[in-house]
Amino acid sequence: MLISVNPKAGRSSPRQRAEELRERLKERGYQVELGIDLGEITARANELRRNARLRALVGVGGDGTAAELVNRTEPGTPITLLAAGTANLLSKHFRWGSTPKRLTETITQGRLLTIDAGRANGRLFLVMVGCGFDAYTVRQVHAQREENYRQGAKKGAHISYFSYIKPVLKSLSDYKYPKMTIEAANSESETVASDARWAFIFNLNRYGWGIPLAPHARGNDGRLDLTMMRGGSVFQGLKYTAFAQCGGLHRILSDVVLKQAKTFRIVSEAEVPYQLDGDPGGMLPLEIETVENRLTLLVPERSRQF
C-alpha cells in the first residue's frame, strides 16, 4: 500500500488521519509506505504495479489530489481516496468516506472498478471541467490559498466552503460573462451554440454540493456530457442553479443545452478561464476528449457503479 498525502488539502492538515490509516493497514498485514513527494510516490506506484505488488495508491486529499495521482501514474494503477478536500466529489460519488476505519474496510474488502476519464488540453480530469464564472472564482480562491501558504500561514493554506464567500462576491461584481463557442463531435463536428456564457463538461454527475447539472452523465458510456447556458448575468446564474437544484429542471429551460459527445472544442475571443476537478486549469481555447477505461479505482464492495 502507498499513501500520498496532500498537506494543503481541505480544512485542516490530513497528516494525522493518514498516519492512522497506515497503522490500521499494518495491523491487517499490509506493507505501507507514506509520503508527500508526488514524484517519488507515483514513480514507486508505477514500479510496484508493473511488478504486480500494488494493492492500491491512496490519495489523502480531495478531487485535485486524485486527479494529480492519475495524471502521474500509468493506466491500470489502482487508486482510492481518503477524503480530505473541500468538495470531495469523487469520494462522495463512490462512497469512500473520510475516516481511516472506513477506508481500511474498502481496501481489504473492496473491488476494482474501471471507468472513463476526460482529457482537457492534454491533462486528465476525473469529474468535470468548468468554463467561465466558476473557474474565475476558483482561480481567485487558489491564488489566495497559495499566497497564504507562501507567507507561512499553514492554517490559511487550507480552504473550506467559507473560503469561497469573498471570491464569489468579487466574481459577482467583476465577471463579464463573455461569449464562448462550443463544438461537439461524435463522427461529424457540430457547432452547439455561438453564445454560451456558462459551460460544463462532465464525466460523472457531480458538482458543488450536489447540483445535478448533468443528470445523464455516466462514467462508463464512452461519452462526456455538456451542460451549457446562454444567459449572461447574475440573475440568470441564480435561475439556473435554482432550477437544477429542483431535480434537474434546468433541462426544460429554452436557454440551456444538454448534449453528449466524445470530443468538445471551446473557444472565446475574450479571456475565459477553465477549471479541472476544482483546480485552476488555464485559459481557453480548450480541446476535450473522452479517454475510455482510463481509471482503475478501488471502491467499496457495495459502491454505486457510475
C-alpha positions as CSV (number, residue, x, y, z in Angstrom):
1,M,0.0,0.0,0.0
2,L,1.2,3.5,-0.9
3,I,-0.3,6.6,0.8
4,S,0.2,10.0,-0.8
5,V,-0.7,13.0,1.5
6,N,-1.6,16.4,0.1
7,P,-0.5,18.6,3.1
8,K,-2.6,21.5,1.8
9,A,-5.9,19.7,1.2
10,G,-9.2,20.6,2.8
11,R,-9.9,22.4,6.0
12,S,-7.0,21.2,8.2
13,S,-3.9,19.1,7.9
14,P,-4.8,15.5,6.9
15,R,-1.4,14.0,8.1
16,Q,-2.9,12.6,11.4
17,R,-5.6,10.7,9.5
18,A,-3.0,9.4,7.0
19,E,-0.9,8.0,9.9
20,E,-3.9,6.4,11.5
21,L,-4.7,4.7,8.1
22,R,-1.1,3.5,7.9
23,E,-1.3,1.9,11.3
24,R,-4.7,0.2,10.6
25,L,-3.4,-1.2,7.3
26,K,-0.2,-2.5,9.0
27,E,-2.5,-4.3,11.5
28,R,-4.1,-6.0,8.5
29,G,-0.8,-7.2,7.3
30,Y,0.0,-4.7,4.5
31,Q,3.4,-3.2,3.9
32,V,2.7,0.5,3.9
33,E,4.7,3.5,2.6
34,L,3.6,7.1,3.2
35,G,4.9,10.2,1.5
36,I,4.2,13.8,0.4
37,D,6.5,13.9,-2.6
38,L,4.2,13.3,-5.6
39,G,7.1,12.5,-7.9
40,E,8.6,9.9,-5.7
41,I,5.4,8.2,-4.6
42,T,3.8,8.0,-8.1
43,A,7.1,6.6,-9.5
44,R,7.0,4.0,-6.8
45,A,3.4,3.2,-7.6
46,N,4.2,2.6,-11.2
47,E,7.1,0.3,-10.3
48,L,5.0,-1.8,-7.8
49,R,2.1,-2.1,-10.3
50,R,4.5,-3.4,-13.0
51,N,5.7,-6.0,-10.6
52,A,2.1,-6.9,-9.5
53,R,2.8,-5.9,-5.9
54,L,0.5,-2.9,-5.5
55,R,-2.9,-3.2,-3.8
56,A,-3.7,0.5,-4.2
57,L,-2.3,4.0,-4.2
58,V,-4.3,6.0,-1.6
59,G,-4.6,9.8,-2.1
60,V,-5.2,11.7,1.1
61,G,-6.8,14.9,-0.2
62,G,-9.6,16.0,-2.5
63,D,-10.5,15.8,-6.2
64,G,-7.4,17.6,-7.2
65,T,-5.3,15.1,-5.3
66,A,-6.9,12.2,-7.1
67,A,-6.5,13.9,-10.5
68,E,-2.8,14.6,-9.8
69,L,-2.2,11.0,-8.9
70,V,-4.0,9.7,-12.1
71,N,-2.0,12.1,-14.3
72,R,1.3,10.9,-12.8
73,T,0.6,7.1,-12.9
74,E,0.2,4.6,-15.7
75,P,-3.1,3.2,-16.9
76,G,-4.3,0.3,-14.6
77,T,-2.8,1.8,-11.4
78,P,-5.5,1.2,-8.7
79,I,-6.3,4.4,-6.9
80,T,-8.6,5.1,-3.9
81,L,-9.1,8.2,-1.8
82,L,-9.3,9.2,1.9
83,A,-11.4,12.3,1.5
84,A,-9.7,15.4,2.9
85,G,-10.5,18.0,0.4
86,T,-13.3,20.7,0.3
87,A,-15.9,19.3,-2.1
88,N,-14.7,15.7,-2.3
89,L,-17.0,15.0,-5.3
90,L,-15.2,11.8,-6.3
91,S,-15.3,10.4,-2.8
92,K,-19.0,11.2,-2.4
93,H,-19.8,9.6,-5.7
94,F,-18.1,6.3,-4.9
95,R,-18.8,6.5,-1.1
96,W,-15.2,6.2,0.0
97,G,-15.8,8.2,3.2
98,S,-13.3,10.3,5.2
99,T,-12.4,8.0,8.1
100,P,-9.4,5.7,8.2
101,K,-11.5,2.9,9.6
102,R,-14.0,3.0,6.7
103,L,-11.3,3.2,4.0
104,T,-9.4,0.3,5.6
105,E,-12.5,-1.8,5.0
106,T,-12.7,-0.6,1.4
107,I,-9.0,-1.6,0.9
108,T,-9.4,-5.0,2.4
109,Q,-12.9,-5.9,1.1
110,G,-13.4,-3.6,-1.9
111,R,-13.4,-4.3,-5.6
112,L,-11.7,-2.7,-8.7
113,L,-13.8,-0.6,-11.0
114,T,-12.7,0.7,-14.4
115,I,-14.2,3.9,-15.7
116,D,-13.6,6.6,-18.3
117,A,-11.8,9.8,-17.9
118,G,-11.7,13.1,-19.8
119,R,-8.6,14.8,-21.2
120,A,-8.5,18.6,-21.5
121,N,-5.6,20.2,-23.3
122,G,-3.6,17.1,-22.6
123,R,-4.4,16.8,-18.9
124,L,-6.7,14.1,-17.5
125,F,-9.7,15.0,-15.4
126,L,-12.0,12.7,-13.4
127,V,-15.2,14.5,-12.6
128,M,-15.7,17.7,-14.6
129,V,-14.5,20.8,-16.4
130,G,-16.0,24.3,-15.8
131,C,-15.5,27.3,-18.0
132,G,-16.4,30.9,-17.1
133,F,-17.8,32.2,-13.8
134,D,-17.0,29.2,-11.6
135,A,-13.4,28.9,-13.0
136,Y,-12.9,32.6,-12.5
137,T,-13.9,32.1,-8.8
138,V,-11.7,29.0,-8.4
139,R,-8.6,31.0,-9.7
140,Q,-9.1,33.6,-7.0
141,V,-9.6,31.1,-4.2
142,H,-6.4,29.2,-5.1
143,A,-4.4,32.3,-5.6
144,Q,-5.2,33.4,-2.1
145,R,-4.5,30.0,-0.8
146,E,-1.0,29.9,-2.4
147,E,-0.3,33.4,-1.1
148,N,-1.2,32.3,2.5
149,Y,1.0,29.2,2.1
150,R,4.0,31.2,0.9
151,Q,3.6,33.6,3.8
152,G,3.8,30.6,6.2
153,A,0.2,30.7,7.3
154,K,-0.3,27.0,7.3
155,K,-3.8,27.2,8.6
156,G,-4.6,29.7,5.9
157,A,-3.4,27.4,3.2
158,H,-6.4,25.1,3.9
159,I,-9.7,26.0,2.4
160,S,-13.4,25.3,3.2
161,Y,-16.6,26.4,1.6
162,F,-16.3,29.6,3.6
163,S,-13.1,30.4,1.7
164,Y,-15.3,30.9,-1.4
165,I,-17.5,33.7,0.1
166,K,-15.3,36.7,-0.7
167,P,-14.2,35.4,-4.2
168,V,-17.8,34.6,-5.1
169,L,-18.9,38.1,-4.1
170,K,-16.0,39.6,-6.1
171,S,-16.9,37.4,-9.1
172,L,-20.5,38.5,-9.0
173,S,-19.2,42.1,-9.2
174,D,-16.4,41.7,-11.7
175,Y,-17.2,38.9,-14.1
176,K,-18.5,39.9,-17.5
177,Y,-19.8,36.6,-18.9
178,P,-18.0,36.6,-22.3
179,K,-19.3,34.5,-25.1
180,M,-17.9,31.1,-25.8
181,T,-18.3,28.9,-28.9
182,I,-18.7,25.2,-28.3
183,E,-18.3,22.4,-30.8
184,A,-19.3,18.9,-30.0
185,A,-18.3,15.9,-32.2
186,N,-19.0,12.2,-32.4
187,S,-18.4,11.4,-36.0
188,E,-19.0,14.9,-37.5
189,S,-18.3,18.3,-36.0
190,E,-21.3,20.2,-34.9
191,T,-21.5,23.8,-33.5
192,V,-23.8,23.6,-30.5
193,A,-24.0,27.3,-29.8
194,S,-22.1,30.5,-30.5
195,D,-23.4,32.4,-27.5
196,A,-22.7,30.2,-24.5
197,R,-21.9,32.1,-21.3
198,W,-21.5,29.1,-19.0
199,A,-20.1,25.7,-20.0
200,F,-19.6,22.5,-18.0
201,I,-18.3,19.1,-19.3
202,F,-19.0,16.2,-17.0
203,N,-17.6,12.7,-16.8
204,L,-19.6,12.0,-13.6
205,N,-22.7,13.6,-12.4
206,R,-21.2,15.6,-9.6
207,Y,-20.9,19.4,-9.0
208,G,-20.7,21.7,-6.0
209,W,-22.8,20.5,-3.1
210,G,-24.7,18.0,-5.2
211,I,-26.3,20.1,-8.0
212,P,-27.4,17.6,-10.8
213,L,-26.2,19.7,-13.7
214,A,-25.6,16.7,-15.9
215,P,-28.3,14.1,-14.9
216,H,-27.4,11.6,-17.6
217,A,-23.6,11.6,-17.1
218,R,-22.1,8.1,-16.6
219,G,-18.5,7.2,-16.2
220,N,-18.7,4.1,-18.5
221,D,-20.6,5.2,-21.6
222,G,-17.6,6.5,-23.7
223,R,-19.1,10.0,-23.8
224,L,-18.8,13.2,-21.9
225,D,-21.8,15.4,-21.0
226,L,-22.1,19.1,-21.9
227,T,-24.3,21.4,-19.8
228,M,-24.3,24.9,-21.4
229,M,-26.3,28.0,-20.5
230,R,-26.7,31.1,-22.7
231,G,-27.7,33.7,-20.1
232,G,-25.0,36.2,-19.1
233,S,-25.9,37.7,-15.8
234,V,-26.1,37.1,-12.0
235,F,-29.8,36.7,-12.2
236,Q,-29.6,34.0,-14.9
237,G,-27.0,32.1,-12.9
238,L,-29.3,32.1,-9.9
239,K,-32.1,30.9,-12.1
240,Y,-30.1,28.0,-13.5
241,T,-28.9,27.0,-10.0
242,A,-32.5,27.0,-8.6
243,F,-33.9,25.0,-11.5
244,A,-31.1,22.5,-11.4
245,Q,-31.4,22.0,-7.6
246,C,-35.1,21.1,-8.1
247,G,-34.4,17.7,-9.6
248,G,-32.5,18.9,-12.6
249,L,-35.4,21.0,-14.0
250,H,-32.8,23.3,-15.7
251,R,-33.1,20.9,-18.6
252,I,-36.5,22.3,-19.6
253,L,-35.3,25.9,-19.9
254,S,-35.0,27.2,-23.5
255,D,-31.6,28.7,-22.9
256,V,-30.0,25.5,-21.6
257,V,-28.4,22.9,-23.8
258,L,-27.5,19.3,-22.6
259,K,-25.5,17.2,-25.1
260,Q,-23.3,14.1,-25.1
261,A,-20.3,13.7,-27.3
262,K,-16.8,12.1,-27.5
263,T,-15.0,15.4,-28.0
264,F,-15.5,19.1,-27.5
265,R,-13.8,22.3,-28.5
266,I,-14.4,25.5,-26.6
267,V,-13.1,28.9,-27.8
268,S,-13.7,32.5,-27.0
269,E,-12.5,35.9,-28.3
270,A,-12.2,37.1,-24.7
271,E,-10.0,35.7,-21.9
272,V,-12.1,32.9,-20.3
273,P,-10.6,30.7,-17.6
274,Y,-11.4,27.0,-17.1
275,Q,-11.0,24.7,-14.1
276,L,-10.5,20.9,-13.9
277,D,-11.9,19.0,-10.9
278,G,-11.9,22.2,-8.8
279,D,-8.4,23.3,-9.6
280,P,-7.4,26.2,-12.0
281,G,-6.6,24.9,-15.5
282,G,-5.8,27.8,-17.7
283,M,-7.5,29.9,-20.4
284,L,-9.5,29.0,-23.4
285,P,-9.2,27.6,-26.1
286,L,-9.8,24.1,-24.7
287,E,-9.7,20.7,-26.5
288,I,-11.5,18.0,-24.6
289,E,-11.8,14.2,-25.4
290,T,-13.1,11.1,-23.8
291,V,-10.4,8.5,-22.7
292,E,-12.3,5.3,-22.3
293,N,-11.5,2.9,-19.4
294,R,-8.6,5.1,-18.2
295,L,-9.3,5.0,-14.5
296,T,-8.9,2.0,-12.2
297,L,-10.5,2.7,-8.8
298,L,-10.6,0.6,-5.7
299,V,-14.2,1.2,-4.4
300,P,-16.3,-0.2,-1.6
301,E,-17.9,-3.6,-2.3
302,R,-21.4,-2.0,-2.3
303,S,-20.4,1.3,-4.0
304,R,-22.5,2.7,-6.8
305,Q,-21.4,1.7,-10.3
306,F,-21.5,5.1,-12.1
